[in-house]
Amino acid sequence: MDPLVLQNRLGHNFKDATLLQQALTHRSHSSLHNERLEFLGDSILNCVVASLLFDRYNKIDEGDLSRLRANLVKQQSLYEIAQRLDLSQFLRLGEGELKSGGFRRPSILADTLEALFGAIFLDAGFNAARDVIRSLYIPILDTVDPKTLGKDAKTLLQEYLQGKKIPLPQYNVVATHGAAHNQEFEIECLVPKLEIQVFGTGPSRP
């Protein structure tokens, strides 16, 4: 596909087209691949997202800011952005990765997106990379709840009950399955005051 399409989606036209090509090149394709650009882009991404969160949420403390940033820059979040850009159409993969469906692999797409951020930085400086990252992340920030993003279900339930001054849940192991090194636990969760009884399974005890 025409790389100009991707540049339009990113909102950045490369002066040095070789940087764009390198950012899209997986190590399975050639020796001039995108891993060093990915390293650079990862740091820029963390910096820009931290700045966005700092400016937007002036009443949130450091711990919650760190939780938000970690969830926004994790592989799944980058993968979802890469999908919206249809980034898989532009990847340069070796034959083996092509055959094994590497263009669909979340890790490859997430790493390539970070490499693009690094390439934009080298092509036009920090402000250009910042502007691209902001354009991709501001729509996400407009839709997330900073109080709940990245918190697990157990924490959310406990915070809800504490806010309503209801005693914390009771957890009981009702069954254990699998070998000792790979056990799965069936757990009962009770909130007597609300007459709630639910069951779930997982690899660890609550």
N, CA and C atoms as a LAMMPS dump frame, in Angstrom:
ITEM: TIMESTEP
0
ITEM: NUMBER OF ATOMS
618
ITEM: BOX BOUNDS ff ff ff
-5.0000000000000000e+02 5.0000000000000000e+02
-5.0000000000000000e+02 5.0000000000000000e+02
-5.0000000000000000e+02 5.0000000000000000e+02
ITEM: ATOMS id mol type element x y z
1 1 1 N 0.839 -1.195 0
2 1 2 C 0 0 0
3 1 3 C 0.879 1.252 0
4 2 1 N 0.389 2.327 -0.57
5 2 2 C 1.127 3.579 -0.689
6 2 3 C 1.447 4.144 0.695
7 3 1 N 2.739 4.321 1.019
8 3 2 C 3.099 4.863 2.336
9 3 3 C 2.56 6.265 2.585
10 4 1 N 2.194 6.97 1.525
11 4 2 C 1.614 8.305 1.692
12 4 3 C 0.289 8.228 2.448
13 5 1 N -0.437 7.111 2.258
14 5 2 C -1.706 6.916 2.973
15 5 3 C -1.458 6.876 4.474
16 6 1 N -0.441 6.119 4.884
17 6 2 C -0.102 6.03 6.306
18 6 3 C 0.349 7.38 6.841
19 7 1 N 1.153 8.103 6.081
20 7 2 C 1.619 9.406 6.532
21 7 3 C 0.441 10.361 6.733
22 8 1 N -0.539 10.295 5.863
23 8 2 C -1.728 11.139 6.026
24 8 3 C -2.499 10.769 7.285
25 9 1 N -2.563 9.471 7.575
26 9 2 C -3.274 9.031 8.787
27 9 3 C -2.532 9.473 10.048
28 10 1 N -1.217 9.453 9.989
29 10 2 C -0.412 9.887 11.131
30 10 3 C -0.397 11.409 11.273
31 11 1 N -0.581 12.092 10.166
32 11 2 C -0.475 13.55 10.182
33 11 3 C 0.958 14.018 10.121
34 12 1 N 1.832 13.213 9.519
35 12 2 C 3.243 13.592 9.379
36 12 3 C 3.782 13.08 8.052
37 13 1 N 4.334 13.964 7.245
38 13 2 C 4.983 13.576 5.995
39 13 3 C 6.495 13.567 6.193
40 14 1 N 7.098 12.422 5.968
41 14 2 C 8.524 12.257 6.211
42 14 3 C 9.362 12.997 5.175
43 15 1 N 10.322 13.757 5.676
44 15 2 C 11.334 14.34 4.776
45 15 3 C 12.309 13.262 4.34
46 16 1 N 12.634 12.35 5.25
47 16 2 C 13.55 11.24 4.981
48 16 3 C 12.734 9.954 4.895
49 17 1 N 12.417 9.532 3.689
50 17 2 C 11.566 8.35 3.482
51 17 3 C 12.212 7.067 3.987
52 18 1 N 13.544 7.065 4.106
53 18 2 C 14.204 5.844 4.578
54 18 3 C 13.897 5.582 6.052
55 19 1 N 13.639 6.642 6.817
56 19 2 C 13.262 6.459 8.221
57 19 3 C 11.904 5.778 8.331
58 20 1 N 10.976 6.182 7.503
59 20 2 C 9.66 5.541 7.491
60 20 3 C 9.797 4.075 7.1
61 21 1 N 10.593 3.802 6.078
62 21 2 C 10.784 2.424 5.631
63 21 3 C 11.396 1.567 6.727
64 22 1 N 12.389 2.117 7.414
65 22 2 C 13.03 1.359 8.488
66 22 3 C 12.051 1.09 9.63
67 23 1 N 11.229 2.087 9.971
68 23 2 C 10.267 1.928 11.06
69 23 3 C 9.268 0.812 10.774
70 24 1 N 8.985 0.583 9.509
71 24 2 C 7.999 -0.431 9.119
72 24 3 C 8.622 -1.803 8.875
73 25 1 N 9.941 -1.918 9.067
74 25 2 C 10.671 -3.143 8.73
75 25 3 C 10.936 -4.003 9.963
76 26 1 N 10.4 -5.191 9.96
77 26 2 C 10.622 -6.156 11.036
78 26 3 C 11.984 -6.823 10.843
79 27 1 N 12.552 -7.296 11.936
80 27 2 C 13.887 -7.904 11.856
81 27 3 C 13.913 -9.143 10.964
82 28 1 N 12.764 -9.768 10.73
83 28 2 C 12.71 -10.94 9.855
84 28 3 C 12.885 -10.569 8.389
85 29 1 N 12.769 -9.276 8.081
86 29 2 C 12.814 -8.828 6.69
87 29 3 C 14.232 -8.494 6.242
88 30 1 N 14.965 -7.76 7.089
89 30 2 C 16.332 -7.374 6.715
90 30 3 C 17.106 -6.913 7.945
91 31 1 N 18.403 -6.698 7.767
92 31 2 C 19.253 -6.293 8.891
93 31 3 C 19.005 -4.847 9.315
94 32 1 N 18.47 -4.028 8.412
95 32 2 C 18.13 -2.652 8.764
96 32 3 C 16.662 -2.634 9.196
97 33 1 N 16.443 -3.018 10.464
98 33 2 C 15.072 -3.171 10.972
99 33 3 C 14.742 -2.075 11.999
100 34 1 N 13.595 -2.225 12.646
101 34 2 C 13.066 -1.113 13.434
102 34 3 C 13.28 -1.193 14.945
103 35 1 N 14.096 -2.129 15.427
104 35 2 C 14.175 -2.318 16.875
105 35 3 C 14.805 -1.131 17.599
106 36 1 N 15.815 -0.516 17.021
107 36 2 C 16.414 0.658 17.672
108 36 3 C 15.437 1.841 17.655
109 37 1 N 14.697 1.986 16.57
110 37 2 C 13.689 3.051 16.508
111 37 3 C 12.577 2.796 17.535
112 38 1 N 12.243 1.535 17.721
113 38 2 C 11.233 1.172 18.722
114 38 3 C 11.687 1.596 20.119
115 39 1 N 12.947 1.352 20.439
116 39 2 C 13.516 1.748 21.733
117 39 3 C 13.365 3.255 21.934
118 40 1 N 13.693 4.009 20.912
119 40 2 C 13.594 5.466 20.984
120 40 3 C 12.139 5.91 21.11
121 41 1 N 11.284 5.335 20.281
122 41 2 C 9.874 5.709 20.288
123 41 3 C 9.18 5.397 21.595
124 42 1 N 9.574 4.313 22.236
125 42 2 C 8.988 3.933 23.525
126 42 3 C 9.225 5.035 24.563
127 43 1 N 10.437 5.563 24.608
128 43 2 C 10.758 6.614 25.57
129 43 3 C 9.995 7.901 25.269
130 44 1 N 9.895 8.255 23.995
131 44 2 C 9.167 9.465 23.596
132 44 3 C 7.686 9.321 23.939
133 45 1 N 7.136 8.144 23.65
134 45 2 C 5.732 7.881 23.944
135 45 3 C 5.447 8.046 25.435
136 46 1 N 6.278 7.466 26.275
137 46 2 C 6.076 7.57 27.718
138 46 3 C 6.125 9.017 28.182
139 47 1 N 7.057 9.775 27.638
140 47 2 C 7.19 11.18 28.006
141 47 3 C 5.95 11.978 27.599
142 48 1 N 5.492 11.795 26.369
143 48 2 C 4.35 12.573 25.869
144 48 3 C 3.068 12.197 26.604
145 49 1 N 2.845 10.908 26.816
146 49 2 C 1.634 10.479 27.516
147 49 3 C 1.663 10.974 28.963
148 50 1 N 2.833 10.925 29.607
149 50 2 C 2.953 11.453 30.97
150 50 3 C 2.592 12.937 31.003
151 51 1 N 3.08 13.7 30.025
152 51 2 C 2.776 15.124 29.955
153 51 3 C 1.288 15.368 29.721
154 52 1 N 0.685 14.578 28.838
155 52 2 C -0.758 14.695 28.585
156 52 3 C -1.566 14.462 29.862
157 53 1 N -1.215 13.407 30.584
158 53 2 C -1.94 13.077 31.806
159 53 3 C -1.724 14.141 32.874
160 54 1 N -0.5 14.636 32.99
161 54 2 C -0.171 15.66 33.974
162 54 3 C -1.01 16.92 33.731
163 55 1 N -1.134 17.304 32.477
164 55 2 C -1.892 18.52 32.13
165 55 3 C -3.398 18.328 32.3
166 56 1 N -3.873 17.137 31.962
167 56 2 C -5.321 16.907 31.929
168 56 3 C -5.91 16.645 33.309
169 57 1 N -5.181 15.897 34.132
170 57 2 C -5.722 15.459 35.422
171 57 3 C -4.915 16.083 36.562
172 58 1 N -5.224 17.334 36.885
173 58 2 C -4.395 18.047 37.87
174 58 3 C -4.716 17.691 39.318
175 59 1 N -5.732 16.841 39.526
176 59 2 C -6.071 16.443 40.893
177 59 3 C -5.753 14.979 41.162
178 60 1 N -5.098 14.318 40.209
179 60 2 C -4.754 12.903 40.376
180 60 3 C -3.32 12.778 40.861
181 61 1 N -3.104 11.89 41.853
182 61 2 C -1.764 11.775 42.446
183 61 3 C -0.839 10.923 41.575
184 62 1 N 0.422 10.862 42.01
185 62 2 C 1.46 10.195 41.212
186 62 3 C 1.149 8.734 40.939
187 63 1 N 0.652 8.03 41.96
188 63 2 C 0.369 6.604 41.786
189 63 3 C -0.672 6.346 40.725
190 64 1 N -1.742 7.142 40.735
191 64 2 C -2.799 6.951 39.745
192 64 3 C -2.351 7.414 38.359
193 65 1 N -1.525 8.462 38.302
194 65 2 C -0.973 8.891 37.018
195 65 3 C -0.12 7.773 36.409
196 66 1 N 0.67 7.115 37.246
197 66 2 C 1.517 6.007 36.774
198 66 3 C 0.656 4.853 36.269
199 67 1 N -0.44 4.554 36.977
200 67 2 C -1.353 3.487 36.545
201 67 3 C -1.97 3.823 35.195
202 68 1 N -2.415 5.062 35.038
203 68 2 C -3.016 5.476 33.77
204 68 3 C -2.013 5.375 32.63
205 69 1 N -0.807 5.9 32.864
206 69 2 C 0.204 5.868 31.801
207 69 3 C 0.527 4.436 31.405
208 70 1 N 0.712 3.562 32.395
209 70 2 C 1.059 2.167 32.107
210 70 3 C -0.001 1.509 31.227
211 71 1 N -1.259 1.816 31.461
212 71 2 C -2.328 1.207 30.673
213 71 3 C -2.446 1.809 29.284
214 72 1 N -2.076 3.07 29.146
215 72 2 C -2.181 3.719 27.843
216 72 3 C -1.031 3.36 26.907
217 73 1 N 0.117 2.982 27.474
218 73 2 C 1.271 2.669 26.622
219 73 3 C 1.543 1.166 26.54
220 74 1 N 0.679 0.346 27.153
221 74 2 C 0.913 -1.098 27.097
222 74 3 C 0.622 -1.634 25.694
223 75 1 N 1.063 -2.869 25.465
224 75 2 C 0.975 -3.454 24.12
225 75 3 C -0.45 -3.43 23.571
226 76 1 N -1.439 -3.779 24.389
227 76 2 C -2.815 -3.848 23.887
228 76 3 C -3.31 -2.496 23.4
229 77 1 N -2.972 -1.434 24.128
230 77 2 C -3.406 -0.091 23.72
231 77 3 C -2.746 0.323 22.412
232 78 1 N -1.444 0.045 22.291
233 78 2 C -0.73 0.364 21.05
234 78 3 C -1.275 -0.464 19.884
235 79 1 N -1.58 -1.713 20.145
236 79 2 C -2.143 -2.593 19.12
237 79 3 C -3.469 -2.049 18.597
238 80 1 N -4.309 -1.557 19.507
239 80 2 C -5.61 -1.019 19.093
240 80 3 C -5.438 0.236 18.239
241 81 1 N -4.471 1.08 18.59
242 81 2 C -4.19 2.264 17.772
243 81 3 C -3.669 1.83 16.401
244 82 1 N -2.767 0.848 16.39
245 82 2 C -2.21 0.346 15.127
246 82 3 C -3.314 -0.212 14.229
247 83 1 N -4.283 -0.873 14.823
248 83 2 C -5.403 -1.4 14.037
249 83 3 C -6.212 -0.264 13.415
250 84 1 N -6.432 0.799 14.182
251 84 2 C -7.189 1.933 13.639
252 84 3 C -6.453 2.585 12.472
253 85 1 N -5.125 2.538 12.522
254 85 2 C -4.317 3.078 11.415
255 85 3 C -4.188 2.094 10.257
256 86 1 N -4.71 0.86 10.473
257 86 2 C -4.554 -0.219 9.486
258 86 3 C -3.065 -0.448 9.184
259 87 1 N -2.273 -0.444 10.254
260 87 2 C -0.815 -0.499 10.122
261 87 3 C -0.321 -1.801 9.506
262 88 1 N -1.103 -2.882 9.671
263 88 2 C -0.665 -4.178 9.151
264 88 3 C -0.46 -4.149 7.635
265 89 1 N -1.146 -3.252 6.943
266 89 2 C -1.027 -3.163 5.49
267 89 3 C 0.332 -2.616 5.036
268 90 1 N 1.081 -2.006 5.957
269 90 2 C 2.32 -1.326 5.59
270 90 3 C 3.58 -2.041 6.103
271 91 1 N 3.406 -3.12 6.887
272 91 2 C 4.552 -3.811 7.48
273 91 3 C 5.439 -4.46 6.421
274 92 1 N 6.735 -4.456 6.698
275 92 2 C 7.69 -5.17 5.85
276 92 3 C 8.206 -6.354 6.664
277 93 1 N 7.689 -7.538 6.356
278 93 2 C 7.998 -8.751 7.111
279 93 3 C 8.726 -9.759 6.236
280 94 1 N 9.527 -10.605 6.903
281 94 2 C 10.163 -11.711 6.198
282 94 3 C 9.128 -12.756 5.814
283 95 1 N 9.517 -13.661 4.933
284 95 2 C 8.586 -14.658 4.408
285 95 3 C 7.977 -15.516 5.511
286 96 1 N 8.819 -15.903 6.482
287 96 2 C 8.328 -16.746 7.574
288 96 3 C 7.252 -16.049 8.395
289 97 1 N 7.479 -14.772 8.723
290 97 2 C 6.496 -14.013 9.496
291 97 3 C 5.219 -13.787 8.696
292 98 1 N 5.368 -13.592 7.409
293 98 2 C 4.181 -13.422 6.566
294 98 3 C 3.324 -14.679 6.591
295 99 1 N 3.981 -15.83 6.46
296 99 2 C 3.257 -17.096 6.43
297 99 3 C 2.594 -17.406 7.765
298 100 1 N 3.229 -16.992 8.86
299 100 2 C 2.689 -17.294 10.184
300 100 3 C 1.71 -16.219 10.676
301 101 1 N 1.397 -15.252 9.827
302 101 2 C 0.422 -14.225 10.203
303 101 3 C 0.987 -13.128 11.079
304 102 1 N 2.278 -12.833 10.914
305 102 2 C 2.92 -11.813 11.74
306 102 3 C 2.289 -10.439 11.621
307 103 1 N 1.661 -10.173 10.476
308 103 2 C 1.043 -8.85 10.277
309 103 3 C -0.179 -8.654 11.182
310 104 1 N -0.649 -9.748 11.806
311 104 2 C -1.765 -9.644 12.749
312 104 3 C -1.3 -9.687 14.195
313 105 1 N -0.017 -9.937 14.433
314 105 2 C 0.457 -10.163 15.795
315 105 3 C 0.513 -8.855 16.578
316 106 1 N -0.148 -8.793 17.742
317 106 2 C -0.168 -7.546 18.513
318 106 3 C 1.211 -7.003 18.861
319 107 1 N 2.162 -7.887 19.195
320 107 2 C 3.494 -7.413 19.585
321 107 3 C 4.195 -6.724 18.422
322 108 1 N 4.067 -7.279 17.221
323 108 2 C 4.717 -6.691 16.042
324 108 3 C 4.084 -5.34 15.705
325 109 1 N 2.775 -5.265 15.758
326 109 2 C 2.092 -4.001 15.438
327 109 3 C 2.393 -2.93 16.483
328 110 1 N 2.398 -3.316 17.757
329 110 2 C 2.699 -2.348 18.82
330 110 3 C 4.138 -1.837 18.694
331 111 1 N 5.064 -2.754 18.439
332 111 2 C 6.477 -2.357 18.304
333 111 3 C 6.676 -1.446 17.092
334 112 1 N 5.972 -1.727 16.013
335 112 2 C 6.101 -0.909 14.809
336 112 3 C 5.567 0.503 15.045
337 113 1 N 4.483 0.614 15.781
338 113 2 C 3.939 1.939 16.094
339 113 3 C 4.947 2.747 16.906
340 114 1 N 5.569 2.118 17.896
341 114 2 C 6.603 2.819 18.67
342 114 3 C 7.773 3.216 17.78
343 115 1 N 8.142 2.335 16.861
344 115 2 C 9.232 2.659 15.937
345 115 3 C 8.876 3.868 15.073
346 116 1 N 7.628 3.981 14.684
347 116 2 C 7.188 5.144 13.911
348 116 3 C 7.341 6.435 14.713
349 117 1 N 7.03 6.37 16
350 117 2 C 7.209 7.559 16.847
351 117 3 C 8.689 7.952 16.9
352 118 1 N 9.561 6.944 17.016
353 118 2 C 10.998 7.222 17.011
354 118 3 C 11.463 7.799 15.688
355 119 1 N 10.926 7.276 14.589
356 119 2 C 11.309 7.754 13.262
357 119 3 C 10.851 9.198 13.039
358 120 1 N 9.668 9.533 13.514
359 120 2 C 9.161 10.906 13.376
360 120 3 C 10.04 11.867 14.175
361 121 1 N 10.466 11.432 15.363
362 121 2 C 11.371 12.249 16.175
363 121 3 C 12.671 12.535 15.422
364 122 1 N 13.256 11.516 14.817
365 122 2 C 14.509 11.708 14.082
366 122 3 C 14.288 12.537 12.819
367 123 1 N 13.129 12.41 12.233
368 123 2 C 12.835 13.105 10.979
369 123 3 C 12.558 14.593 11.189
370 124 1 N 11.871 14.916 12.29
371 124 2 C 11.408 16.31 12.433
372 124 3 C 11.467 16.857 13.85
373 125 1 N 11.993 16.083 14.806
374 125 2 C 12.149 16.608 16.151
375 125 3 C 11.043 16.201 17.115
376 126 1 N 11.247 16.562 18.371
377 126 2 C 10.344 16.127 19.441
378 126 3 C 8.929 16.666 19.25
379 127 1 N 8.793 17.928 18.883
380 127 2 C 7.457 18.521 18.763
381 127 3 C 6.603 17.803 17.73
382 128 1 N 7.226 17.375 16.631
383 128 2 C 6.48 16.639 15.597
384 128 3 C 5.99 15.301 16.143
385 129 1 N 6.872 14.59 16.846
386 129 2 C 6.477 13.305 17.438
387 129 3 C 5.388 13.522 18.486
388 130 1 N 5.547 14.573 19.284
389 130 2 C 4.537 14.88 20.311
390 130 3 C 3.172 15.134 19.672
391 131 1 N 3.148 15.889 18.589
392 131 2 C 1.874 16.227 17.953
393 131 3 C 1.171 14.99 17.408
394 132 1 N 1.94 14.069 16.826
395 132 2 C 1.348 12.834 16.305
396 132 3 C 0.788 11.996 17.451
397 133 1 N 1.559 11.837 18.507
398 133 2 C 1.109 11.036 19.652
399 133 3 C -0.133 11.66 20.289
400 134 1 N -0.118 12.974 20.449
401 134 2 C -1.288 13.658 21.027
402 134 3 C -2.538 13.438 20.167
403 135 1 N -2.39 13.502 18.861
404 135 2 C -3.551 13.337 17.985
405 135 3 C -4.136 11.935 18.087
406 136 1 N -3.284 10.948 18.395
407 136 2 C -3.742 9.563 18.525
408 136 3 C -4.336 9.283 19.902
409 137 1 N -3.833 9.981 20.924
410 137 2 C -4.226 9.667 22.3
411 137 3 C -5.326 10.54 22.867
412 138 1 N -5.456 11.774 22.41
413 138 2 C -6.493 12.64 22.979
414 138 3 C -7.891 12.04 22.791
415 139 1 N -8.221 11.475 21.607
416 139 2 C -9.545 10.833 21.484
417 139 3 C -9.744 9.682 22.477
418 140 1 N -8.669 8.973 22.811
419 140 2 C -8.762 7.885 23.794
420 140 3 C -9.034 8.461 25.178
421 141 1 N -8.294 9.515 25.55
422 141 2 C -8.471 10.126 26.866
423 141 3 C -9.868 10.708 27.026
424 142 1 N -10.471 11.119 25.923
425 142 2 C -11.824 11.678 25.985
426 142 3 C -12.866 10.625 26.327
427 143 1 N -12.5 9.342 26.21
428 143 2 C -13.483 8.272 26.419
429 143 3 C -13.209 7.413 27.648
430 144 1 N -12.057 7.57 28.312
431 144 2 C -11.741 6.69 29.442
432 144 3 C -12.094 7.365 30.767
433 145 1 N -12.322 6.541 31.77
434 145 2 C -12.556 7.021 33.136
435 145 3 C -11.254 6.866 33.912
436 146 1 N -10.597 7.974 34.287
437 146 2 C -9.308 7.865 34.969
438 146 3 C -9.392 7.174 36.327
439 147 1 N -10.595 7.101 36.884
440 147 2 C -10.732 6.455 38.193
441 147 3 C -10.691 4.935 38.089
442 148 1 N -11.067 4.402 36.932
443 148 2 C -11.176 2.943 36.81
444 148 3 C -10.189 2.324 35.829
445 149 1 N -9.629 3.093 34.903
446 149 2 C -8.757 2.518 33.881
447 149 3 C -7.584 1.769 34.502
448 150 1 N -7.448 0.501 34.149
449 150 2 C -6.316 -0.284 34.61
450 150 3 C -6.502 -0.968 35.947
451 151 1 N -7.625 -0.694 36.62
452 151 2 C -7.863 -1.358 37.903
453 151 3 C -8.558 -2.694 37.656
454 152 1 N -8.164 -3.71 38.437
455 152 2 C -8.786 -5.02 38.274
456 152 3 C -10.158 -5.037 38.949
457 153 1 N -10.93 -6.049 38.614
458 153 2 C -12.319 -6.127 39.09
459 153 3 C -12.394 -6.19 40.612
460 154 1 N -11.466 -6.892 41.245
461 154 2 C -11.472 -7.02 42.708
462 154 3 C -11.303 -5.648 43.364
463 155 1 N -10.36 -4.865 42.864
464 155 2 C -10.124 -3.529 43.418
465 155 3 C -11.337 -2.636 43.219
466 156 1 N -11.919 -2.662 42.02
467 156 2 C -13.092 -1.832 41.733
468 156 3 C -14.256 -2.187 42.652
469 157 1 N -14.467 -3.49 42.895
470 157 2 C -15.545 -3.925 43.773
471 157 3 C -15.302 -3.436 45.198
472 158 1 N -14.076 -3.602 45.683
473 158 2 C -13.769 -3.183 47.043
474 158 3 C -13.941 -1.672 47.219
475 159 1 N -13.498 -0.887 46.229
476 159 2 C -13.648 0.563 46.311
477 159 3 C -15.117 0.961 46.308
478 160 1 N -15.926 0.263 45.499
479 160 2 C -17.36 0.559 45.456
480 160 3 C -17.999 0.287 46.815
481 161 1 N -17.693 -0.873 47.399
482 161 2 C -18.28 -1.239 48.686
483 161 3 C -17.828 -0.284 49.793
484 162 1 N -16.536 0.079 49.771
485 162 2 C -16.042 1.015 50.78
486 162 3 C -16.748 2.363 50.661
487 163 1 N -16.983 2.793 49.414
488 163 2 C -17.669 4.063 49.196
489 163 3 C -19.096 4.048 49.715
490 164 1 N -19.724 2.855 49.722
491 164 2 C -21.091 2.711 50.221
492 164 3 C -21.123 2.266 51.684
493 165 1 N -19.929 2.172 52.315
494 165 2 C -19.806 1.718 53.706
495 165 3 C -20.418 0.33 53.915
496 166 1 N -20.168 -0.54 52.927
497 166 2 C -20.619 -1.929 52.992
498 166 3 C -19.404 -2.806 53.271
499 167 1 N -19.51 -3.811 54.141
500 167 2 C -18.361 -4.687 54.435
501 167 3 C -17.77 -5.301 53.17
502 168 1 N -16.45 -5.531 53.195
503 168 2 C -15.756 -6.071 52.031
504 168 3 C -16.238 -7.49 51.715
505 169 1 N -16.041 -7.942 50.474
506 169 2 C -16.523 -9.275 50.082
507 169 3 C -15.819 -10.39 50.864
508 170 1 N -16.508 -11.516 50.925
509 170 2 C -15.898 -12.735 51.455
510 170 3 C -15.537 -13.613 50.255
511 171 1 N -14.309 -14.139 50.272
512 171 2 C -13.858 -15.013 49.171
513 171 3 C -13.602 -16.405 49.721
514 172 1 N -14.117 -17.416 49.043
515 172 2 C -13.913 -18.804 49.449
516 172 3 C -13.473 -19.635 48.247
517 173 1 N -12.449 -20.476 48.466
518 173 2 C -12.028 -21.408 47.428
519 173 3 C -12.963 -22.615 47.48
520 174 1 N -13.714 -22.839 46.399
521 174 2 C -14.678 -23.942 46.409
522 174 3 C -14.166 -25.17 45.659
523 175 1 N -13.136 -24.987 44.805
524 175 2 C -12.566 -26.128 44.085
525 175 3 C -11.203 -25.742 43.53
526 176 1 N -10.35 -26.762 43.376
527 176 2 C -9.031 -26.57 42.782
528 176 3 C -8.854 -27.59 41.671
529 177 1 N -8.398 -27.127 40.507
530 177 2 C -8.244 -28.017 39.352
531 177 3 C -6.808 -27.934 38.83
532 178 1 N -6.36 -29.016 38.19
533 178 2 C -5.063 -29.016 37.519
534 178 3 C -3.921 -29.5 38.382
535 179 1 N -2.748 -29.67 37.734
536 179 2 C -1.546 -30.125 38.424
537 179 3 C -1.025 -29.036 39.356
538 180 1 N -0.174 -29.429 40.299
539 180 2 C 0.298 -28.51 41.336
540 180 3 C 0.997 -27.284 40.757
541 181 1 N 1.706 -27.452 39.643
542 181 2 C 2.456 -26.34 39.06
543 181 3 C 1.594 -25.469 38.138
544 182 1 N 0.348 -25.908 37.901
545 182 2 C -0.502 -25.173 36.948
546 182 3 C -1.958 -25.242 37.411
547 183 1 N -2.189 -24.811 38.643
548 183 2 C -3.511 -24.958 39.23
549 183 3 C -4.455 -23.833 38.805
550 184 1 N -5.725 -24.168 38.792
551 184 2 C -6.77 -23.175 38.574
552 184 3 C -7.748 -23.28 39.74
553 185 1 N -8.092 -22.126 40.308
554 185 2 C -8.946 -22.102 41.486
555 185 3 C -10.337 -21.599 41.119
556 186 1 N -11.342 -22.278 41.656
557 186 2 C -12.711 -21.804 41.518
558 186 3 C -13.074 -21.069 42.802
559 187 1 N -13.468 -19.805 42.681
560 187 2 C -13.643 -18.938 43.832
561 187 3 C -15.091 -18.472 43.93
562 188 1 N -15.583 -18.468 45.154
563 188 2 C -16.893 -17.892 45.448
564 188 3 C -16.682 -16.504 46.058
565 189 1 N -17.431 -15.524 45.58
566 189 2 C -17.373 -14.167 46.113
567 189 3 C -18.753 -13.832 46.678
568 190 1 N -18.783 -13.473 47.957
569 190 2 C -20.043 -13.183 48.641
570 190 3 C -20.069 -11.747 49.14
571 191 1 N -21.178 -11.061 48.888
572 191 2 C -21.442 -9.756 49.515
573 191 3 C -22.802 -9.897 50.195
574 192 1 N -22.809 -10.395 51.446
575 192 2 C -24.077 -10.736 52.109
576 192 3 C -25.07 -9.58 52.171
577 193 1 N -24.607 -8.383 52.46
578 193 2 C -25.537 -7.251 52.621
579 193 3 C -26.311 -6.969 51.337
580 194 1 N -25.694 -7.237 50.189
581 194 2 C -26.362 -7.011 48.908
582 194 3 C -26.955 -8.301 48.332
583 195 1 N -26.841 -9.4 49.105
584 195 2 C -27.33 -10.712 48.68
585 195 3 C -26.732 -11.124 47.327
586 196 1 N -25.415 -10.884 47.187
587 196 2 C -24.699 -11.225 45.958
588 196 3 C -23.831 -12.455 46.19
589 197 1 N -23.922 -13.429 45.307
590 197 2 C -23.054 -14.607 45.311
591 197 3 C -22.659 -14.882 43.857
592 198 1 N -21.364 -14.758 43.557
593 198 2 C -20.886 -15.031 42.204
594 198 3 C -19.677 -15.958 42.266
595 199 1 N -19.388 -16.63 41.147
596 199 2 C -18.273 -17.563 41.077
597 199 3 C -17.346 -17.153 39.911
598 200 1 N -16.074 -17.435 40.091
599 200 2 C -15.104 -17.18 39.038
600 200 3 C -13.938 -18.131 39.165
601 201 1 N -13.136 -18.205 38.11
602 201 2 C -11.956 -19.069 38.126
603 201 3 C -10.734 -18.235 37.751
604 202 1 N -9.578 -18.67 38.261
605 202 2 C -8.33 -17.969 37.96
606 202 3 C -7.138 -18.753 38.463
607 203 1 N -5.916 -18.299 38.094
608 203 2 C -4.706 -19.046 38.443
609 203 3 C -4.186 -18.778 39.848
610 204 1 N -4.839 -17.883 40.619
611 204 2 C -4.36 -17.588 41.976
612 204 3 C -5.526 -17.388 42.912
613 205 1 N -5.241 -17.507 44.204
614 205 2 C -6.274 -17.264 45.216
615 205 3 C -6.443 -15.759 45.418
616 206 1 N -7.623 -15.307 45.814
617 206 2 C -7.822 -13.88 46.057
618 206 3 C -7.176 -13.436 47.361
